[in-house]
């Protein structure tokens, strides 16, 4: 069965292959299918790939109360327990990156290596609160999830990807998902993100860490990823040029090379071998 329970909440996950486990955590408003381009690349490299739908997303149960990254991190710990895994490589994009950071801070023993992409280390500044207010206002409208998706798609993938065959296919799939999403789930997440701040804890992270970003990301600008990397000892920071927020989709080849390359040149007890920046 591809379901597990945590805190009376049912979660869906997909589990592929054999080998060292890698857990992929998606962003707000997405599902595990956002990692479609990464699963084959990781399987080809010999990894087991585990892809949950976060609470209130995809095939996981809806939310009845606010959900925070720290709360969701506990569910990922439960997923590992459910699968009988002592630890795994944890990869998170955007919201998934926040969950991954909280997980690594709270339970470093279950994290082998950490990869965060286009994420945040705090959302408690006045500008952040304004962004969350804007999201909530958009989501509260009729068909709010769909309208927000349509407005943000160019920011998510970048212009060079939008009109390609792959870009049009991704748009259609994600558009259909947004059309049936329950806006209350997203609003509960937005409520749970208020006050999020792990800045003081980043220096405690000792797992091999890759921080990666797209240099045209206007949702999580590259300066944020560079700040995260500067605060995590011995982390790598890799930028991908000319792409937007969900660059694992719109620049999947570059993203996969970066991800698989990092996992192939690091180990749990050591430090990354190489450092990059864009």
N, C-alpha and C positions, 0 to 999 in steps of 0.2 A: 504494500500500500504506500502511495506517495503522499501521505498525510501524517502530521504529528500534532500534538496538542501542547500548548503552553499557556498557563494562566487562563484556562477555560476558553482559549482561542484556538481555532483549527487553522493550521497552515498547510499549504501545498508546497511540494518540492518535486523537482525532477532529478534523477540520479543516473549518470552516464559513465560507462567505462570502468577500468580498473587502474590501480596505481596510487600514487600519492594524491590525497584529496585536495581539490581547489573549490572553494565556495564563492559563488558570484552573487553580489548583492546589487540590485537595480536601483534606479532613482524614483523620485516621486512621480506618480502618474503612469509609470511603466509597469512591466511585469518581467518575469524571468526571461521572456522571449526577447527582451532587449539584448540578450547575450547570444543570440543565434549565430553570430559571426565568430564568437570566441570559442564556443563549444567544440567545433570540429578541429580548430587549431590546437586546443589543449589536449584533446583526445589523441591527435596525431603525435603530440609530444610525449605521450605516455601517462597522462594524468587522469585521475578520476574527477569528474566534474559534477558538482552539486549546485543546483540552481533553485532556490526558494522564491516564492512570491511573498513579498513582505505583507504585513498585516494590512487589510483593507485594499489589497491589490490582487488582480488576476483571480486565481482559483482559491486564494486564502479567504477566510471569513472576513466579513465587514467589521467595522469598528463601532463601538457604542460609547467610547470615551476617548479623550486625547491620548495619542501615542507619541512617545519621544524616542530619539535614537538610543538612549540608555536602556529604555524598556525593551526595545526591539533587539538589542544586543543579547539580552537574557534569553530571548527566544532562539537566537542562533546557537547559544550554548546548549540549549535543550535539543536543538536539531542534531548537533554533534553527538550528544548523549544518545539520542534516539538511534543514530546510525552506528553506535559503538565506536566512535572515533575519539582518540585522545586529543588530537589537534589537526589543523588543516591550514593551508594557505588561504588567506581571506582577501578577496578583491571586491572593492566597492566603488561605485560611481555616484557622485552627487549625494543624494540622501543615503545611498548604500555606503558611501565613503564615511559619512558621519557615524553610521551604525558600526562600521569596521573600526573606526578610531575608538569609539566607546567600548567596543568589545576588547580591543587590544589593551586599553587602559585598565579595564575592570578584571580581565581574565587573561593575562599574557600567556599563561601556560597552554591555552588552547589554540594559540596563533603561532604557526610555523613562520610564515612570511606574510607581510602586509603590503597590499597595493591599494592606493587610493587615487581616484581620478576625478578631476573637476569638482572637488568637494569644498567643504567649509570647516573651519575650526571654531567659529562662533556665529551666532545669529541674534545677538542681543544689543547691537548698536542701534541708534535711531534710524539709520538708513536700512538696516536689516528689518527692523519692525515695520518700516514703511513698505518694504518689499512684501513682507508677509501680509500686511493689510491689503495691498493691491491684489495679491493672490486670492485672499478671502473674498474680497469684493467681486472679483471676476467669477469665482467658483459659486458664489451664492446666486448668481443669475440663472434663469432657466437654461438648461443645457450648458451649465457653467464649465464642466470639464472639457466639453467639445470646443467651446469658444476659446478657452484658455489654450488648448492645444493648437488650434488654428492660428492664434496670435503669436505663439512662441515657436512654432516649427522652424522658421528661418533661423532663430537663435540657437535652436537645438542642433541642427545639422550643418549649417553653413551653406552658402549659395552654390558652391561647386558641386555639391552632392544632390541638391533638391531635384534637378531635372534629369538626372540619370535614371536608367531603368531600375536600378536598385533603390534609388531614392524615392521614386514614385511607388514602388512596391511597399517600401517601409511606411511611407505616408498613408497609403490605403489601409494597411494593417493597424497602424497606431490610431488613425482617425476612427476606425470602427471600434477599437477598444475604448477610446475616449467617449464615443457616443453612448456607450452602455455603462460607463463608470458611474458610481454613486458619488455625487459631490460631497456628501457628508463624510465619507472616508478621508478625502483630501483635506477637508476642513479640520477634522480631528488631528491629522498629521500637522497641519499648520499651527494649531493650538499647542501641540506637543513640542514644536520646534522653538517656540518663544522661550528665551532664556538659555538656549543651548550655547555652551561655551566650554571647550576643553583646552583652552590655551595653556592654563597652568599645569596641565597634566601631560602635555606632549613631550616634554623633556624626559619623562619617565619611561617612554617607549624604548625598548632595547631590541625589538625584533628587527630583522632585516626589512627595510621599508623602501618602497618605490612610491614617489609622489609624481603623478603625471597630469598633464593639462594640455588643452588646445589653446594656441595663442590668440585665437579670435573668439574665445568664449566670453560672452557678455553677461552670462548668468553667474558664473564663478570665475572672475578674471584671473589671469595667470599670476598676478601678484599674490593672491591668496594661497595658491599652491606653493609658490616660492617661500612664503612665510611659514607654511606648515613644514616644508623640508628643512628650513633653517632652524626650526625648533625641535625637530626629531634628530637625535644624534646619529651620525653616520648614514643618514638616508640619502637616496639618490633622487634627483629631480630631472625629469625628462619632459620636454615640450614637443608638441606636434604642430607643425605650421599650417596656417590657413584653414582651420577648422573650428567648429562650434562645440556646444556643450556635450552632446552625446557622441563624441568622436570615436567611441568604440564601434559605432554604427557607420558614421560617415567617413571615417578614416580607418576602417577595420584592419587593413593590411599593416599599416604602420603601428596601430595599437597592438595587434597580435605579435608583431616582431618585438616590440618593446616589452610586452608582458612575458612572453615565452622566453625571451632573452634574459630577463631579470630572474625568472624562476630557475633558469638553467645555469646561472652563474652565482647563485647565493645558496647558503644553507643556514639552518636554524641557529647554529652556534657561532656563526661568523658574520662578517660585514660584507656589503656589496663590493664587488671587485672594481667597478667602473662607475664614474659619475658623468652625467651629461646635462646639458641645459640648452634651451632655445630662447 
